[in-house]
C-alpha cells in the first residue's frame, strides 16, 4: 500500500511528464473527429 502524507510525495514527482497537455489532446481528438465526419459526407 502507498504511504500517506509527506512520504508519498516523492513518487508523484518522479512520474514522467505527459507528452501532450490535456488541452492539446482534446484539440487533436476534435480535429480527428471532424476529419472522419468530413470523410463520411464526401462518399
Secondary structure, 3 states (H helix, E strand, C coil): CCCCHHHHHHHHHHCCCCCCCHHHHHHHHHHHHHHHHHHHHHC
